């Protein structure tokens, strides 16, 4: 009898498996194999932590869905009007508060670069955008503290200003001369032909198409947050049960500059995801991590995370990308020092 099994069935099945859910399941499975009595403890810890964060997840999902459904992202284009200094300030402010995905932001930034928008304003938005949004603020508040979430928001805007004005001051140097890999096309994915060009519709429930957007955005972001926080709390459970608190206190404790710098250097390559990082940092703070190191880790890691970094790498030359990372590293250290002093 002929073999009717398709050779592509296994790859297709593997492609449909979500890697985040799979990672969380594998962690629990490994604990069950290595230390079976601890399995219930790990699962219950993650479940209780997730339930405690549900109100913040619900708020975050509603906020994102509302902003998507109304088309509030169209207001973003106004940040890039006027003189360069005003553009940088507005781009940093909106970048630090906007909830928009790279699928929308990348074509928008490409369009701005194509028509000659100042790189300083674009840099300000690039640096601030991955660090904070309504969902991130809610999750950070629930997983760490409200004070930390507010401080991170200020740090995101400050980093945007730092990088934006730094780029403006150095705009005539070889680093920023002819910065683009090639002139980007106007348009992009998701059917975006003229990004952020429409007028927001605040009473979106009167328009059936926008109600659909609200539902899809809420569902997509709800699943996204749940899976990443499930993974984060599962990893946090491992840290609670298996990582000695003295180790964290010795390595990342104290308020010295070296500890804050180490937080930045570790955060840049080790960062998983902004939503997953918040619970982990909350646990590390409980185990003795210095507040300044926690802040520097979150800022440096957010800017250098793969989605954020790839958006920059795809559009500008390596020297400009290097400047982007340099601004992130220096700014994260300064943010860590400031938070260490304040806290």
C-alpha positions in Angstrom: 0.0 0.0 0.0 1.3 3.4 -0.9 2.4 5.8 1.9 -0.2 8.6 1.9 1.5 10.6 4.6 2.4 14.1 3.3 6.1 14.9 3.8 5.1 18.4 4.6 2.6 17.6 7.3 5.1 17.6 10.2 6.6 21.0 9.3 3.2 22.5 8.9 2.1 21.1 12.3 5.3 22.5 13.9 4.6 25.9 12.3 1.2 26.0 13.9 2.5 25.4 17.4 3.0 28.6 19.4 6.6 28.7 20.7 5.6 30.7 23.9 3.0 28.2 25.1 5.3 25.4 24.2 8.2 26.9 26.2 5.9 27.3 29.3 4.7 23.7 28.9 8.3 22.4 28.5 9.4 24.1 31.7 6.6 22.4 33.7 7.5 19.1 32.0 11.1 19.4 32.9 10.3 20.3 36.5 8.0 17.2 36.6 10.8 15.0 35.4 13.6 16.5 37.6 11.8 17.4 40.7 8.2 16.0 40.6 7.1 17.2 44.1 7.7 20.8 43.0 5.5 20.6 39.9 2.3 21.7 41.7 4.2 24.5 43.4 5.4 25.9 40.1 2.1 25.6 38.4 0.1 27.1 41.3 2.6 30.0 41.7 2.3 30.9 38.0 -1.5 30.5 38.1 -2.0 32.7 41.2 0.4 35.4 39.8 -1.5 35.4 36.5 -4.9 35.7 38.3 -3.5 38.6 40.3 -2.5 40.4 37.1 -5.8 39.8 35.3 -7.4 43.2 36.1 -4.3 44.9 34.6 -4.5 42.6 31.5 -8.1 43.5 31.1 -7.5 47.2 31.2 -4.6 46.9 28.8 -6.6 44.8 26.3 -9.5 47.3 26.4 -7.2 50.3 26.0 -5.4 48.9 23.0 -8.6 47.7 21.3 -10.2 51.1 21.8 -7.3 53.0 20.4 -7.1 50.6 17.4 -10.8 50.8 16.7 -10.9 54.6 16.8 -7.9 55.0 14.6 -6.1 57.1 17.3 -2.8 56.2 15.7 -3.5 58.7 13.0 -2.7 61.4 15.5 0.9 60.2 15.4 1.6 61.9 12.1 1.2 65.3 13.8 4.4 64.7 15.8 6.4 65.2 12.7 5.1 68.6 11.7 6.9 71.9 12.5 10.5 72.7 13.4 13.0 69.9 14.2 13.1 70.6 18.0 9.3 70.4 18.2 9.2 67.2 16.2 11.7 65.6 18.5 9.7 66.5 21.6 6.4 65.4 20.1 7.9 62.2 18.7 9.4 61.3 22.1 6.1 61.9 23.9 4.0 60.0 21.5 6.6 57.2 21.1 6.5 56.7 24.8 2.8 56.4 24.9 1.7 54.9 21.6 0.3 51.3 21.5 1.0 50.7 17.9 2.6 47.5 16.4 5.6 47.4 14.2 3.4 46.3 11.3 1.9 49.8 11.4 4.9 51.8 12.7 7.5 50.5 10.3 5.7 51.6 7.1 4.9 54.9 8.7 8.6 55.5 9.6 9.6 54.4 6.1 7.2 56.9 4.6 8.6 59.7 6.8 12.2 58.8 5.9 11.2 58.6 2.2 9.9 62.2 2.2 12.9 63.5 4.2 11.7 63.7 7.8 14.5 64.7 10.2 16.3 61.6 11.5 16.4 63.2 15.0 12.6 63.0 15.3 12.6 59.5 13.9 15.3 58.4 16.3 13.3 59.9 19.2 10.3 57.9 18.3 12.3 54.7 17.7 13.9 54.9 21.1 10.8 55.7 23.1 8.3 53.5 21.3 9.3 50.0 22.4 9.6 51.0 26.1 6.1 52.0 27.1 2.4 51.8 26.0 -0.9 51.5 27.9 -0.6 47.7 28.1 3.0 47.9 29.2 2.1 50.4 31.9 -0.7 48.3 33.2 1.4 45.1 33.3 4.4 46.9 34.9 2.1 48.4 37.6 0.7 45.0 38.4 4.0 43.1 38.3 6.2 45.7 39.9 4.8 48.9 41.3 2.9 52.0 40.0 5.9 54.1 40.9 8.2 52.0 38.7 5.7 52.2 35.8 5.6 56.0 36.1 9.3 56.2 36.3 9.8 54.0 33.3 7.4 56.1 31.3 9.4 59.2 32.1 12.6 57.3 31.2 11.1 56.3 27.9 10.3 59.9 26.9 13.7 61.1 28.3 15.6 58.5 26.3 13.7 59.6 23.2 14.6 63.2 23.8 18.2 62.2 24.5 18.6 60.3 21.3 16.6 62.8 19.2 18.5 65.8 20.2 21.8 63.9 20.2 21.1 62.9 16.6 20.1 66.5 15.7 23.4 67.8 17.2 25.5 65.2 15.3 23.4 65.3 12.1 26.3 66.8 10.1 28.9 64.3 11.2 29.8 61.2 9.1 27.7 59.0 11.5 24.4 60.4 10.3 25.3 61.5 6.7 23.3 59.5 4.2 21.8 57.3 6.9 19.4 55.2 4.8 20.2 51.8 3.3 18.0 52.7 0.4 15.1 55.1 -0.1 12.2 53.3 1.5 8.9 53.0 -0.3 5.8 54.7 1.0 3.3 52.0 2.2 3.6 48.7 3.9 1.9 45.7 5.3 -1.5 45.2 6.7 -2.9 47.0 3.7 -1.5 50.3 4.8 -1.1 52.4 1.7 -1.0 55.9 3.3 -0.1 55.2 6.9 -1.8 57.3 9.6 -3.6 59.5 7.1 -7.2 59.1 8.2 -9.3 61.0 10.8 -9.9 59.2 14.2 -13.5 58.0 14.8 -14.0 58.2 18.6 -17.5 56.7 18.6 -16.3 53.6 16.8 -19.3 51.5 17.9 -21.4 53.3 15.3 -19.2 51.8 12.5 -19.5 48.0 12.0 -16.0 47.7 10.5 -14.5 49.4 13.5 -16.4 47.2 15.9 -14.8 44.3 14.1 -11.4 45.9 14.6 -12.1 46.3 18.3 -13.0 42.6 18.7 -10.0 41.4 16.7 -7.5 43.8 18.5 -8.9 42.8 21.9 -8.7 39.0 21.1 -5.2 39.2 19.6 -3.8 41.3 22.4 -5.5 39.3 25.1 -3.9 36.1 23.8 -0.6 37.8 23.3 -0.5 39.1 26.9 -1.7 35.9 28.4 0.8 33.7 26.7 3.8 35.9 27.5 2.8 36.4 31.1 2.2 32.7 31.6 5.7 32.1 30.4 7.1 34.9 32.6 5.3 33.7 35.7 6.5 30.1 35.0 10.1 31.3 34.8 9.5 33.5 37.9 8.4 30.3 39.8 11.7 28.7 38.9 13.6 31.7 40.2 11.6 31.7 43.4 12.1 28.0 44.1 15.5 27.4 42.7 17.5 30.6 42.6 19.1 31.6 45.9 18.2 35.2 46.9 21.8 35.8 48.1 23.0 35.3 44.5 20.9 38.1 43.1 21.7 40.4 46.0 25.5 39.8 45.6 25.5 40.2 41.8 22.9 42.9 41.1 22.4 44.3 44.6 23.8 47.6 45.8 23.5 51.0 44.2 26.9 51.4 42.6 27.5 52.5 39.0 28.9 49.1 38.1 25.7 47.3 39.2 23.6 49.7 37.0 25.9 49.3 34.1 25.8 45.5 34.5 22.0 45.7 34.4 22.2 47.5 31.0 24.7 45.1 29.6 22.8 42.0 30.7 19.5 43.5 29.6 20.5 44.1 26.0 21.1 40.5 25.0 18.9 38.8 27.6 15.6 40.6 27.2 12.7 38.4 26.2 9.7 40.7 25.9 8.6 43.8 27.7 5.5 42.1 29.1 7.5 39.0 30.2 10.3 41.0 31.7 8.1 42.9 34.1 7.2 40.0 36.4 10.8 38.7 36.3 12.2 42.0 37.3 9.5 42.3 40.1 10.8 39.0 41.5 14.4 40.0 41.2 13.7 43.2 43.1 12.1 41.1 45.8 15.3 39.0 46.0 17.6 42.0 46.3 18.2 43.4 42.9 19.1 47.1 43.0 16.3 49.5 41.8 18.7 51.2 39.4 19.9 48.0 37.9 16.2 47.0 37.3 15.5 50.2 35.5 18.6 50.0 33.4 17.8 46.4 32.5 14.3 47.3 31.4 15.3 50.3 29.3 18.3 48.8 27.6 16.5 45.5 26.9 13.4 47.1 25.6 15.3 49.2 23.0 17.5 46.3 21.9 14.7 43.6 21.8 14.5 41.9 18.4 11.2 43.5 17.1 12.4 47.0 18.0 16.0 46.6 16.8 15.0 44.9 13.5 12.8 47.9 12.6 15.8 50.2 12.8 18.3 47.7 11.2 16.0 47.3 8.2 15.9 50.9 7.3 19.3 52.5 8.2 22.9 51.8 7.7 24.9 49.9 10.4 26.6 53.1 11.7 23.2 54.6 12.5 22.1 51.4 14.1 25.2 51.5 16.2 24.3 55.0 17.3 20.8 53.8 18.2 22.2 51.1 20.5 24.7 53.6 21.9 22.0 56.0 22.8 20.1 53.1 24.4 23.0 52.0 26.5 24.0 55.4 27.7 20.4 56.4 28.3 19.6 53.2 30.2 22.6 53.8 32.6 21.5 57.4 33.2 17.9 56.3 33.8 19.2 53.6 36.2 21.3 56.2 38.2 18.3 58.6 38.4 15.9 55.9 39.6 18.5 54.6 42.1 18.8 58.1 43.6 15.0 58.7 43.6 14.0 55.3 45.0 
